[in-house]
Amino acid sequence: MFLILIAIIGFAIYVAVQPSEFEVERSRTVEVPAGVLYKNVIDFKNWESWSAWVEKEPDLKISYPEQTKGVGGSYSWEGKDGSGNMKTLAIEPNSSIDQELQFGDYHPSKIKWTFEPTEDNKTKVTWKMNGEKTPFMFKAFALVSGGFDGMIGPDFERGLEKLDSIAVADIKKYTIKVDGITEHGGGYYLYNTTSCKMDEFKTKMVEMMPKLGEFVQKNNIAMAGAPFVSYHKWDEENNAVMFSCCVPTTSRVIAAESDILTGQLKPFKAVKTTLKGDYENLKQAWETGMKYVPENGLEFADNGPMIEAYLTDPTMESNPANWITEIYLAVK
């Protein structure tokens, strides 16, 4: 008994002299835009779906106040190991989040999230936790668990793994709906046009559309709607496409630049199809709309417009699942 007492005293002294500061950090590169990960983390109501602690303790009692996201957002919990709460202290939208974790009555710990875009359109997300004035019991438990890194690190890794899968699944969601027959109002527009191989279409469009946008902004031209692409030819057999990138205007505008022209769409009857989701699903949306026409006893208008309008600005909405595109197929 005396030897056991000596061992206990020795262990207590060893724990007591351990540093009271700690830091745990984990990172993961995820194939989604930074804004998508940021939105999953900034609202505490989302944490249940990817938290490693909720996964290990599904009966954890979680309470949400009126505000759960943004600066001042918070939540609290009660579980088998005690109670705690977390709140958001500062943010840089789509870039970083600073939070404070309070467990019981102990000294709070700091949480730091960073979201760093990479050159290949992925995001490196880093989750860091550091604390000071760590209580004796926490240091003792950490010591037998291989240190704070060994105690907390695996949960960070699991949380990031689940966050990865949820975010990737989120951006892949899409819906295609044929809205039926509508009247397209037509109107004036500015455009530039080209022809190319089909596998060059995306590259060409990315070059042409921003140039139109810069011209409109530079000359304070009022836009009359969403930018769109007008397809003049789509020949898969010969690997050729001819198209125009267009910006609708409220009136007829004469451009001084030789490669930016003025056009006018006459009002026309069309079958409208709406895609909500990534542009990768546009081919399926076009096929759905094209199939609808003959199946419903309609005929395509001779040389009628075939338009793809982009209602969502990807620079303002990072999640492709929320991008809205409308397709108009002219019919007789």
N, C-alpha and C positions, 0 to 999 in steps of 0.2 A: 504494500500500500504506500509505503514511503517512497519507493522508487517510482511508482505511478504518479504520485504527487509531484515529485521532482520533474518528471517528464512533462506533466501538464504545465507546471510553472515555466519550464524551459521553453515549451511551445508557445505559451502566452507571451513570454519576453520576445521570442523570435518574431511573432506576429506583430507585436507592438512596435518593433524597430523597422518594420517594412515601410517603404515610402507610402505616404498618404495620397500621393498623386498617381493618376493612371491615365492612359490613353489607348483607345482601341480604334482601329480603322480598317475598313474593307472597301474594295472597289470592284466594279464589274462593268464591262463594256456591253451595251445593249443595242440591238439593231432597231432603234426607234429614235425620233427627234427628241431633243432635250425637253421641249415643252410638254411632251406626253408624259415623261417620267415626273416632271415637276408637278403636273396637275394631279398625279396619283399620290404624291407625297404631301402636297400643301393642304389637302383636306383630310383631317384625321378620320373621317367616316370611311375613307378608302383603306385604312390600315388593317382592318379586320381581314380583308381578303388576302393579304400577303404577309402579315405578321407571323414570325416564327413562334412567338410566345402564345398567340391565340391558337396556333396549330397544335402546340403541346398541351395547352389547357383550354379546350373548347368551352368549358363552363365558366370561363373568366367573365365577370360581370363588368360591362363597360357602360359608362354614362357619358352622354354628349350634352353640352350646353347649347344655347341658341347659336353661337358662333363656333364653327369647327375649322374654318380655313382662313388663311391670311394672317396678318399680324394681329395678335390677340386671340386667335383661334386656339382651342384647347380640348382636352378630353381627360377622363379619369377612369380608374379601374380598381377592382377589388378581386384578389385571387388568393390561392392557398399560401402564397409567400408574402402576403400583405397588400397594402393599397398604395396607389401613386397617381400622379397626374403629369401631363406634359402640355406645354404651351409654346406657341410660336412667337419669337421675339422680334425677328427682322427677316426681310426677304429681299432678294433681287430676282424679279420674275424670270423664270426659265433658266436661272443661273445658280442661285444658292438660297438656302434656308437655314436660319439660326433658331434653335429651340432650347428649351430648358426642361430637364427631366427631374421631377421631385419624387423620391421614393420614401414614403412614410414621413418622419420628421427629420430625416437626415439632410445633410448639406446637398443642394441640388447639383446636378451634373449638366454639362453643356453638350448639345448635339449640333453637329454641322453637316449639312448636305451640300454637295456641289454637283453641278451637271455641266460637263464639258463636251461640246460637240467635237467630233473627230473628222478628219479629212474624208473619210468614206461614209459620211452621213449617219454615223452611229453616235452614241453618247456614252462617255465614261462617267458613271455615277459613283460618287464616293460618300460613304456614311461614316462619320467619325464621332466618337464620344470621349470626353475627357472630364475628369473630376479631381477634386482636392478635398482634404479633410475627410477622407474615407473612414467610416466607422470601423471599430475593431472587428465586429462580426463579419462585415463584408470582406475585410482583408483576410480573415481566417478562411472563409469559404473560398475566396479566390486562390489562396495558397494551396489548398488541397485540390483545386480544380486546374492547377497548372498556370496560375496567374490570371489576371483580369482578361488578358487576350484569349487564353484558353477557355475562360468561363463565358465571355460575351461574344467573342469572335465568331464561333460557329452559328450563333443565332443571327448575327449580321449577315453571314454568308447565305444562310437559308432564306432570310428575308429578301435579300437582293435577288436570289435565284427565283423566288416566287414573283417578285415584282417584275422581273424580266419576262417571265412567261405570260403574266397578265397584260403587260404593256404591249407585247408583240401581238397577242390575240386581239387586243383592243383596236389596234390600227388596221387589222385585216377585216373588220366588220364592214359590210356593205349591203345596200338594198337597191333593187332596180324596180321601178314602177312605170308602167305605161299609163300616162295620164289621159290618153285618148286624143280626140280631135280638138284642136284649138285654132285661133286666129292669131298669127304672128303679125304684130303691128308694123314691121318694117322700119324704115327710117334711114337717115344719113349715117355714114360711118367713114372712118379713116382706115386705110389698110395698106399692107405690103404683101406681096405675093411671090411664090416661088414654086418650083417643081423639083422633086428629088426622089431618091430611092426610098422605099418604105422604111427601111431600118435607119434612115437618116432623118426621118420626120421629127422625132422628139428633139434632136439636137438643133435642127433648123428653127423649130418653133420657139425653143428657149432663147435663141438669138434674136428672133424677129419681134416677139411680143413685148419684151422689155424696151426695145427701141421705140415702139409705138407709145408705150406708157411714158417714156421720158419726153417724147415730143409733145404729148398732151399736157404734161405737167409744166414743161418749160414755157409753153404758150398759153397757159391758163385756159385750156379748152374744157368746156363743160361736157362731161360724159352723160349719155342718156341711158346707160344700162351697163350690164356686165360685158367684159371683153369676150370675143368669140372667134372660132375658126370656121371659115366657110370652105367646104370641100368641093372642088371642081371636078376632080378625077381621083378615083381610088381603084387602081388596077393591080390586084394581087398577082395575077398571071404574069404580068410583065414587070412586077416589082416597081411600080411607079405611082406617085401621088402628086397631085397639084392642089395647092390650097392657099388661102389668104388668112393672115392674122388680122383681126379687125377690132376697132374700138368704136362703139356707137356714139354719135354726137347729137346735140340738140338742134343743130342747124348745119347747113352745108359749109364745109371748111375747105379752103384751097391751101394746100401745103406747099411751102417753098422748096422742100426737099424732093428730089426727083424720084426717090424710091418709096415715098409715102403719098398715096393717092386718095381721092375722094370717091366714094361709091354711094349708091342708094338702093335699098331693098324695098321693093313694093310689098304691101301687105299680102300675105299668102296663107292659105289653109294648110295646116300641118298636123301630123301626129307627133305628140310630145312625149318624150321618155325622160324620166328623172333618175339619175344615179346619185346616191349618197354614199360616198366612199372613195377609195383611192382611184386615181386615173388608170391604174393597171386593170381595172374592171370595165373600162370604156368599151373594149371590143365586145364583151358580153352584152353591154347595154345597147350598143348599136345593133347587134344580132337580134336582140329581143324586140327592138322597135321595128326593124326591117321585117321581121317575121309577122308582126302584128298587122301590118298593112294588108297583105293578101288574105290572111286568115279572117279578116273582118270585111271582106268584099270591097276593099279600097284599091286605088291605083296610084302609083307614083306619078307626080306631075312631070311632064317632059321638061328636062333641063331645070327642074325646080331646085330651090335652095336646099342644101343639106348643112345644118348648122350645129355646132357644139359650143354652148355658152357656159362660161365658168363663173358661177355666182359667188364662189368663195375664194378669198385671197389667201394662198398658202402661207404667206409671210405673217398673216394675222391669226391664222388657225393652224396650229402645228400638227394636229391629229388628222391624218388623211381620212379617217372614218367619218369625219364631219364635213368633208368637202362635198359641195353640191354642184352637179353639172347637169345642164338640160340639153337634150338633143331634139332638134326639130327636123322632120322629114316632110317636105312639101308633097301634098297629095292633090288629086283632081277633085 
